[in-house]
């Protein structure tokens, strides 16, 4: 557990920015322009990433399209597949939290199986090899080896039974070819999910920064009710059923006033910051 806490602290500390000077109460408090604020957030995140200029400019286009044209995840997936999926890039925050979640054995919902699990070995893949083949693939293979059954099977189970009767040596080249395709598809989906995590983190960072400014303005309002007192600011996890200890610790630290930065804290972060006169 001590080892885990050190990793969590290290992951957060690596992204921590110098504290800003305390602003004056809200009557004199002015928010930066919306576009400038968004760009500052984008630059802060992307400055922590090692990637080509093409990668960063493409992410900038997708980021701007979200806010300026209402483009969402569907449009981003298209851009990612066409322009980014084969790019080489590193994201230290992602690497650190991947290690933390892997150690815990629990993952945020947005982290797909293509990231959280290792691909099948050839032996594991071969167990479901026939089930993963389509009927047309089985027919093509059987024709190629003059092994078409008579009478013709009426369902896939029948075709699978037919292909299992073929000499195993003849199946090895097909198994190897299918496994290579599987590995390539696996790695592609893994890279796409990592890109989706970055895109999600960028968008959430903008809303997190906006929320911080809104709450800061409210909390520092000099006209705050003297009876009710200042509002209580707290985090609520929108994905609590994941039951991830490192995530719960971050929420507890924020709610105890020990963590001043606003979320998102990690890729896939599902925290929502609320403020109320009385926390329920």
C-alpha positions in Angstrom: 0.0 0.0 0.0 2.9 2.4 0.8 4.3 1.7 -2.6 1.0 2.5 -4.2 0.7 5.8 -2.3 4.2 6.8 -3.5 3.2 6.1 -7.1 0.0 8.1 -6.8 1.9 11.1 -5.2 4.5 10.9 -8.0 1.8 10.8 -10.7 0.1 13.8 -9.4 3.3 15.8 -8.5 4.6 15.4 -12.1 1.7 17.5 -13.4 1.4 20.0 -10.6 1.8 23.6 -11.7 3.1 26.6 -9.7 0.5 28.1 -7.5 -1.2 31.1 -8.9 -1.3 34.3 -6.9 -4.5 34.7 -4.9 -7.1 36.7 -6.8 -9.1 39.5 -5.4 -12.8 39.0 -4.5 -15.2 38.4 -7.4 -16.2 42.0 -7.9 -12.6 42.6 -9.2 -12.2 39.0 -10.5 -12.1 38.7 -14.3 -12.1 35.4 -16.2 -9.8 35.1 -19.2 -11.5 35.0 -22.6 -13.1 31.6 -23.2 -10.9 30.8 -26.2 -7.7 31.9 -24.5 -8.5 29.8 -21.4 -9.1 26.7 -23.5 -5.9 27.2 -25.4 -4.0 27.6 -22.1 -5.4 24.3 -21.0 -4.5 22.6 -24.3 -1.0 23.8 -24.2 -0.5 22.8 -20.6 -1.5 19.2 -21.4 0.3 18.9 -24.7 3.5 20.3 -23.3 3.8 17.2 -21.2 3.6 15.0 -24.2 6.4 14.0 -26.6 5.0 13.8 -30.1 5.6 15.1 -33.6 4.3 18.5 -34.7 1.8 16.7 -37.0 0.4 14.9 -34.0 0.0 18.0 -31.9 -1.5 20.1 -34.7 -4.0 17.3 -35.5 -5.0 17.1 -31.8 -5.3 20.9 -31.9 -7.7 20.7 -34.8 -9.8 18.0 -33.1 -9.8 20.0 -29.8 -10.9 23.2 -31.5 -13.6 21.4 -33.6 -15.2 20.1 -30.4 -15.7 23.6 -29.0 -16.2 25.5 -32.2 -18.2 23.1 -34.3 -19.7 20.6 -31.8 -17.7 17.7 -33.0 -17.6 14.8 -30.6 -16.1 11.4 -30.1 -17.4 10.0 -33.4 -15.6 12.7 -35.4 -12.5 12.3 -33.3 -12.4 8.5 -33.9 -12.4 9.2 -37.7 -9.5 11.7 -37.4 -7.6 9.3 -35.1 -7.9 6.4 -37.5 -6.9 8.5 -40.5 -4.2 10.6 -39.1 -3.0 9.6 -35.7 -3.2 5.8 -35.1 0.3 5.1 -36.5 2.0 8.0 -34.7 4.6 7.4 -32.1 4.1 9.5 -28.9 4.6 9.3 -25.2 2.4 10.6 -22.4 4.1 10.3 -18.9 0.8 10.8 -17.0 -0.8 7.9 -18.9 2.2 5.7 -18.3 2.2 6.4 -14.5 -1.5 5.8 -14.1 -1.4 2.7 -16.2 1.2 1.3 -13.8 -1.0 2.3 -10.8 -4.2 0.8 -12.1 -2.3 -2.4 -13.3 -1.0 -2.8 -9.7 -4.4 -2.5 -8.3 -6.0 -4.7 -10.9 -8.9 -2.2 -11.4 -9.4 0.3 -14.2 -11.6 3.3 -14.9 -14.5 2.6 -17.3 -13.1 4.4 -20.3 -9.9 2.3 -20.3 -10.8 -0.5 -22.7 -9.7 -4.2 -22.6 -7.3 -3.5 -25.4 -5.3 -1.4 -22.9 -5.9 -3.3 -19.6 -5.2 -6.8 -20.9 -2.4 -8.4 -22.8 -3.2 -9.8 -26.2 -3.7 -13.6 -26.5 -0.7 -15.8 -27.0 -0.8 -18.1 -30.1 -1.9 -21.0 -27.8 -4.7 -18.9 -26.3 -5.8 -17.6 -29.6 -5.9 -21.1 -31.1 -8.5 -22.3 -28.5 -11.1 -20.0 -30.1 -9.6 -20.2 -33.6 -12.4 -22.1 -35.3 -15.1 -20.1 -33.5 -13.5 -16.8 -34.7 -13.6 -18.0 -38.3 -16.5 -17.0 -40.5 -18.5 -19.6 -42.4 -17.2 -18.2 -45.7 -13.6 -18.5 -44.4 -14.2 -22.1 -43.5 -15.8 -22.9 -46.9 -12.9 -21.2 -48.7 -10.3 -23.2 -46.7 -12.2 -26.5 -47.3 -12.5 -25.9 -51.0 -8.8 -25.1 -51.2 -8.0 -28.5 -49.7 -10.7 -30.5 -51.5 -12.4 -31.2 -48.2 -15.9 -29.9 -48.7 -18.3 -32.1 -46.6 -21.2 -33.9 -48.1 -24.0 -33.2 -47.3 -23.4 -29.5 -46.6 -23.7 -28.4 -42.9 -26.7 -26.4 -42.1 -25.1 -24.2 -39.4 -21.8 -22.8 -38.2 -21.3 -25.6 -35.7 -21.5 -28.1 -38.6 -18.9 -26.2 -40.6 -16.6 -26.0 -37.6 -16.9 -29.7 -37.1 -16.0 -30.2 -40.8 -12.9 -28.0 -40.7 -11.7 -29.7 -37.4 -11.5 -32.9 -39.4 -8.9 -31.5 -41.8 -5.2 -32.5 -41.2 -3.9 -30.1 -38.5 -0.7 -29.5 -40.5 -2.8 -27.9 -43.2 -4.4 -25.5 -40.7 -1.1 -24.1 -39.2 -0.4 -21.6 -42.0 -4.0 -20.3 -41.7 -3.8 -20.1 -38.0 -0.5 -18.1 -38.2 -2.0 -15.7 -40.8 -5.2 -15.2 -38.7 -3.1 -14.6 -35.5 -1.0 -11.9 -37.2 -4.2 -10.1 -38.3 -5.6 -10.4 -34.8 -2.4 -8.9 -33.2 -2.4 -6.0 -35.7 -6.1 -5.3 -34.9 -5.4 -5.6 -31.2 -2.6 -3.1 -31.3 -4.6 -0.7 -33.5 -7.5 -0.7 -31.0 -5.1 -0.2 -28.2 -3.5 2.8 -29.8 -7.0 4.2 -30.6 -8.1 3.8 -27.0 -5.0 5.7 -25.8 -5.8 8.5 -28.2 -9.4 8.6 -26.9 -8.1 8.9 -23.4 -6.0 11.9 -24.4 -8.9 13.5 -26.2 -11.2 12.9 -23.2 -8.6 14.3 -20.8 -8.2 17.5 -22.9 -11.9 18.2 -23.0 -12.4 17.4 -19.3 -9.4 19.6 -18.4 -11.2 22.6 -20.1 -14.4 22.0 -18.1 -12.3 21.4 -14.9 -10.5 24.7 -15.4 -13.9 26.5 -16.0 -15.4 24.9 -13.0 -12.4 26.0 -10.9 -12.9 29.6 -12.0 -16.6 29.5 -11.3 -16.2 28.1 -7.8 -13.3 30.3 -7.0 -15.4 33.3 -7.9 -18.3 32.1 -5.7 -16.1 31.1 -2.7 -14.2 34.4 -2.8 -17.4 36.5 -3.1 -17.2 39.2 -0.4 -21.0 39.3 -0.2 -21.2 35.6 1.0 -23.9 34.9 3.5 -22.5 35.4 7.0 -25.0 32.9 8.5 -24.5 30.1 6.0 -20.8 30.7 5.5 -18.8 29.9 2.4 -19.9 27.0 0.2 -18.4 23.6 0.8 -16.4 22.4 -2.3 -16.2 18.6 -2.8 -15.7 15.9 -5.3 -18.2 13.3 -6.4 -17.1 10.3 -8.4 -19.4 9.6 -11.3 -18.1 6.1 -11.6 -17.9 4.9 -7.9 -18.7 1.3 -8.6 -15.2 0.7 -10.0 -14.0 0.8 -6.4 -10.4 1.9 -7.2 -8.5 2.7 -4.1 -6.1 5.2 -5.6 -9.0 7.1 -7.1 -10.9 7.2 -3.8 -7.8 8.5 -2.1 -7.6 11.4 -4.5 -11.2 12.3 -3.8 -10.6 12.1 0.0 -7.6 14.4 -0.3 -9.5 17.0 -2.2 -12.5 16.8 0.1 -10.2 17.2 3.1 -8.7 20.4 1.6 -5.3 18.7 1.1 -5.5 18.8 -2.7 -6.0 22.2 -4.3 -5.8 21.4 -8.0 -9.0 20.6 -9.7 -9.6 17.4 -11.7 -9.1 15.7 -14.1 -6.1 14.0 -12.3 -5.6 11.1 -14.5 -6.8 9.7 -17.9 -10.3 8.5 -17.6 -11.0 10.6 -14.5 -14.7 10.8 -13.7 -14.7 13.3 -10.9 -17.3 16.1 -10.7 -16.6 19.1 -8.5 -19.6 20.4 -6.6 -20.1 23.4 -4.3 -23.0 23.8 -1.8 -23.8 25.6 1.4 -24.1 22.2 3.0 -22.6 19.0 1.7 -25.1 16.1 1.6 
